[in-house]
Amino acid sequence: MEYKTRVMLVEDEATAREILSFYLGTLFDEVLVAKDGKEGVELFKANRPIDLILTDIRMPNMDGMSMIESIKELQEDQKFIIVSAHKEENLLLQSINLRVIGYFVKPLDVDTVMEILQKAKKEVLREKRNKQEQNFTWLNDTFRFDFQAKLLYNKDGNLVPLSKKEMELLQILVKNRGHICTTLECKKALWGDANTSDATFRTLMKRLKDKIKKDDFILSRKGQGYIIL
């Protein structure tokens, strides 16, 4: 499965901002840019989740460390890379508990910048994969369901397109996995009305099963209902 990556650069110095945004753009799918800490916090609020934030320390309006602390109140596990004109030991020590995974010192060395950014991207992708796997449950050897995103994938990582009602029906069956869901129970959960016609429900079930017919995991129990084992 392909994962999209989004980073934010917070840098008040135009030259450094231009250089870093260029190199970030060669590695990450989307690069957001802010000119100071205050703007960085607002940009983060409007665009999260953001996989990685690169920030200068000495900036007007709000410095980098204050911005990091503000963002961590919103997203405790947010990753950062610090950019500073001077390698100050007190900043390094302060950053240990702020999930800072890298440190650039100005003037920027291109080789060092790329090496750290490549390592950071690998870390970002690794965590994305781990987090995604935690949300997945395999329904059989072919299909897996993402509880958090409410999406169905095949084993090749391709999304199975489902309508809103098809997804709602699938969620009911997955939530009750191992137990038979009667037609009546499904109709109440889907439409809030047990009087919805059986034909309407059967049409919805058929549409869903047609999309997984390659390896259908929804079993029909005649006279009882439907179940995912």
N, C-alpha and C positions, 0 to 999 in steps of 0.2 A: 504494500500500500504506500502511496506517495503522500508525504506530509508537507503541508505548506508552512513556511517559517516567516515570522514577522518580528522585526527588530525596531528599536527606537534609539536615535542618536540625539543626545542633549549636549550641545557645544556652542559657546558664545563666540568663539574665534572663527572667523570666516574661512581661513585657509585650512585649519584642522577639520572643520566641518565638511568642507569640500572633499578633502582627501579621504576621510573616514567614510563618508556617505558613498563615495565611489567604490571603495573596497567592500563595504557591506553589501552593496548592490550586486557584486560579482558572486556572492555566496548565498545570500538570503533572498527570499521571494518578494518581500515587501519591506521597505525602509521608511520609517517616519522620522521627521527631523524637527527638533525644538531648539530654541536659541537660549533658553535659560531654564532654571529649575521649576519656576512657576508655570511656564508654558509646558514643560515636560509633564507635570502632574495632570494638567488639564487634558493634554494629548493622550495620556495613559487612560484617564477616566473614559474618554470618548472612544477609545480603540482597543481596549483590552479584550481578550488576552494578548499580551505581547511576550514573545519567547525570551527576549534578551534586551537589556537596556545598557547602552554605552553612555557614560556621562562624565563631563568635566567636573572638577571640584570647585574651582574659583569662578563663579558666575554671578552676574547681577540678579536682583530681585529675589532669587532663592538659590543658595549654593547647592552643590551636588549631594553632600551628605544629608542636608535637610530634606532634599527631594527624595532621596533613597528611603529615609525614615517615613516620609509621608506616604510613599507608594507601598511600602511594606505594611502599613496599616490597612491598605486596601487589598494587597496580595502578598501574604506572608512569605511565600516561597519564590518570589520574583528573583530572577538572576540579573546580575549587574557586572559590567566591566568598567573600571575607573580609568579616566584619562586625567593626567595631572602634569603640570609644568615641572614639578619637583617631586622626587621620590621621598615623601615625608613619612617617616616611620610611624608617627602617631596616627596618620590616616590609614596606613596599612593595618595597624592593630585595631583601629576602630572599625575597619571594614570586615574583620574576620567573622563577626556575628551577623553581618548584613547580607550574606550569601553573594559576596563579590567573588567572581571566579577568574578574574584577570585584572591586570594593571598595566596601562600604557604610560610611558613617560615621554613628554615632549622634549626635544623635537622627535617626531615619530619616525621610527625605523620600519620601512615597508615590510621587510622579511619577518620582523618580530610581530607586527600587526597581523599579517596574514597567518602566521603560525598560531597565534592565540585565537584568532577568529575561526580558523578551521577546527581547532579543538573545541571551541565553544559550540560550533554548529553540531559537531558529533554528539556533544553532551545534550544539546537541545533535542536532537532527533532520538537519541536513546531514551530520554525521559518521555517523549511523546509516544514512542512504541510501547514502553512499559505501562504508561497510563492507559493507553488504548486497550492493551491486552487485559488489564484489570477490569475494564468495563465490558469486555466481550464475554459472551457465553456461546459455545458451539451448540447448535440445535441438532446437527448431525454432521457427517463428514464433509458436507458441501456448503452449509450455510451457518453463519454466525451472526448474533444480534448484539448491537451496541446499546446497552441500557441507557447510558447518559445521553447520547446523541439521538436515540430512538431511530436507529438506522439498521437496515439489514444488508449484509454483504455476503458474496459468495467466497469460496476458498481462495480465489485469485485476488481478493481485495476489491472487487468491483461492486459498486452499489447496486442493490436491487430496487428499482423505482417502485414505490408504493404510494397510493393515494392516502389522504388523511384517514379515511375510514378503514382502509385496508391495514394501515399501521395500527390504528386503535384496536382492531380485531386481533392482530398479531400480539399486541401487548397484553391483551386479556389472556390469551392462551399461554404466552410465555410466563406471565405472572403466576398463573395457576398450573404451571408445568407439573406433570405427573398426576393431575386430577382432571376428570372429565368435566368440561364446561357444557352445560345444556344450552340448547337454542334459546330458551327463555332467559337464562342468565346473561347470555351474550347480547340479546336484544335490549334488555334493561340497561346494561352497561354502555351500549353503543348509542342508543337513542333515548334512554330514560323512559322508555314506553314499551311494555311487553306486548302491546297490541299491534306493533309494527308487523306487517305480514311476513310469514315464513318465506315467501317467495323473494322478498326484498333481501332477507338475510342470506338465503341460499345463493342469490346472485353475487352478493358481496364475498361470500366464502369461496365461490367458484373463481372469482377474479383473483383473489389472493392465492389460491392453490394453483391456478394457471401460471403464476409468476414463479412458483417454486417446483413446478412439475418435473424438473430435471432430477430432483431428489426430494420429493415431497416428505416433509416431517410432520404434517398435521394428519393425524389418524381419525377416521370417522368410526364411531361406535353406534351401530344402527339402533335407533330407538332411545339412545342415551345422549349423544352429543359428540364433542370433539376433544382431542387430547394431544398434547406434545409430550412424548416420553422423555 
